[in-house]
Amino acid sequence: MTQYRITCPDCGGAIVTAFPEAMVWELCPVCRRHIWDRYDVWLADVHHTSESRTALGRQGSANN
């Protein structure tokens, strides 16, 4: 499952979620001032994908 990291432009705090669009209109849990909007969701970074981790694990075991 792909996870996304959304970073608060006010305080620099970040949250990791599988559904960044669900964070729209929520308060930043760190500073409690910034309200996430669609622009924040568009800027979300891909944080982790389990598919790529599995592929790397397979590749690593083939080299051993």
FENBEL-V236323 format. One line per field, one symbol per residue. ss: DSSP state (H for helix, E for strand, C for the rest). A space follows every 10 residues. Layout:
ss->???
//
This chain:
ss->CEEEEEECCC CCCEEEECCH HHHCCCECCC CCCCECCHHH HHCCEEEEEH HHHHHHHHHH HHCC
//
